[in-house]
């Protein structure tokens, strides 16, 4: 009986049933250990999201590149530049952002504004080039 059990008291592999240990979070993040298994909690570590009425963000764990995507809406007064704080600061780098006027009824004679610029790791600046009224802008910002 003991001899029959001893065959399973070795390290499991893809082709052999055996014992396996649970990977630590640093092992999961490094992605180099091929002898431990990952639990759902460790697999999800670092993935987070929040969806609000005017802003949202989604973060990915370091083993998926550590990307952070943020987006939302912001109103900018006529002929003004608005700098506002993002819902989540980027830990290391704000890579780029884009924006577009969300105001309905736009036509060729109705300018929609201009682009957005990351300001540091936690702010975004949007310029409304239209002098007729304030505009609501939708934005997406990407960083790590």
Helices and strands as residue ranges (DSSP letters): H 2-6, E 21-22, H 25-30, E 36-37, H 40-44, E 48-51, E 55-59, G 62-64, E 68-76, E 81-85, E 94-101, E 116-119, E 123-127, E 135-143
